[in-house]
Amino acid sequence: MSQPMRRDFENRDDLITYLQEQFPASVAVSPHITDTKGGRQAAEQRLAEIDPEKYETSRNYLNGKVTLLSPYIRHGILSLAEVRDKAQRHSPVNKLVQELGWRDFFQRIYAEIKTAVWQDQEPYKTGFATDDYQDTLPEDIKQGQTGHSSIDSFIHELKTTGYLHNHARMWLAGYVVHWRRVKWQAGAHWFLQHLLDGDPASNNLSWQWVASTFSHKPYFFNRDNIERFSGQTCCDDASINGRCEFEGSYAQLEKQLFPHKPPQQQNQPRPKKRKRRKRWHQ
Amino acid sequence: MASIEKQIIWIHGDNLNPNSPAIQAAPSAPAVFVWDDAYLEKADISFKRILFIYESLLELPVTILRGQVDHEVANFAKAHNAQSILTTPSPSAGFTRYSQRLREQGFDIQIFEEDPFVIIPNTYHKRFSRYWKVAQKALVKDSAS
């Protein structure tokens, strides 16, 4: 049996110093320290603060009343069943319960497919083949220096806090896969390095959902969408060739991003009630 | 006089709950967590993730080791003269592999499940909409009972 690691620490700084010595490779990946505390006590405090009603109406906005429970659920510090019980206070099925359902759904798939969670579950429906996407994440994305102020702020948040709002994950994943044409696996690995809730099931299958290898169509967005839900200017300095790359209607961007996509796979205007839901599913 | 069967608890990263069903099954049994060196090298996780997990472990009555998971768990069990290893489920391939290796060494792996989110047949649904159609009916029914 190897030598047990330390458990006695005077304070958090003492713990951090010890772990920096013990896990230098993780410091080399990214040395940032998050304020999000691990452990059941912190988890219970956050669980007591959830508000399913406000969650339902505000969750798509970056400043919405999201639960921030995902790191605790991912590591089983809170069980899905106990969060469900809390979320069902006013109704047995609501948006928050449904989001928990997404995690349950992904866990069931992961249990079935195991390491194949790293493989395309279906072909891309973008008009491109897998080989058309590059294998590695470009350096400007890793460094958060893409030139898009909103995208760069999401990358900075990911690296420094280990958390990203659901909608920001979708925008960032959509940007990496569809604007930069990078394989979703490179993005998924990158998120798993940083997200405190990083889990191969929810993370990889959500990247595949954005990429269209686990959904009927690719997820993409436009400038209006980012600015409406983030409250940020998306391309303040912006620009590549004098214009924001995310500017335009969905029909225009679809033609631009997926020029080889067969016409029958092009998006059709949808009735409001069938509008695609906004979610990442932590 | 029959001897009391000795047990240990194997804690892993998919269940760091101090009230986990494995801990509740044997609250006084020695518990172990092993940092998986091979996984750490492959996954390249950043420092903040290590800190979060370690902080969570400090709220558990657990010995923290690092190395090859099945090897360390087996040695910990042997050091406590235990044949039974109590743990919680994980869908990961690593957990399946390490559990299998421990069984091959003669250990009795007992897996204690959390209360499920929803009780539905374990049918493979490729799309969430199909899963949800079944799941929400069960959730409504369960909450009414």
Interface residues (C-beta under 8 A of the other chain):
Chain A: M1 S2 Q3 P4 M5 R7 F9 R12 L15 I16 L19 Q20 F23 A25 S26 V27 V29 S30 P31 H32 I33 T34 T36 K37 G38 G39 R40 Q41 P71 H75 G76 I77 L78 S79 L80 A81 E82 R84 Q88 P92 V93 V97 Q98 L100 G101 W102 R103 D104 F105 Q107 R108 I109 Y110 A111 E112 K114 T115 K159 T161 G162 H189 L192 Q193 H194 L195 L196 G198 P200 A201
Chain B: G13 D14 N15 L16 N17 P18 N19 S20 W35 L40 E41 A43 D44 I45 S46 F47 K48 R49 I50 L51 F52 I53 Y54 E55 S56 L57 L58 E59 T63 I64 L65 R66 G67 E72 N75 F76 A79 T88 P91 S92 A93 T96 E114 D115 P116 F117 V118 N122 Y124 H125 F128 Y131 W132 A135 Q136 L139 V140 D142 S143 A144
